[in-house]
Amino acid sequence: MTASSLPDAEHQLDTRGLYCPEPVMMLHNQIRDMSPGEVVHVLASDPATERDIPKFCNFLKQSLLASETTEQEFHYWIKKS
């Protein structure tokens, strides 16, 4: 995905430097505070987020719009249902 095709986000959640389960716990709190249709861009450094964030989205019925990995950094765009 190119930078111009990545979704716009109303919120950004920086979880870099944190490890499982903290990124998902912080994402859960962020989603709770958002309005339906809003998008959060999550930045993470924990490789476990490649497994945990898609499972979180599936389990809680949120939309994972895009994901991208760049040099040990993981980016996710999640839309609140």
Buried (B, 14 or more C-beta within 10 A) or exposed (E): EEEEEBEEBEBEBEBEEBEBEEBBEBBEEBBEEBEEEBBBBBBBBBEBBEEBBBEBBEEEEBEBBBBEEEEEEBBBBBBBE
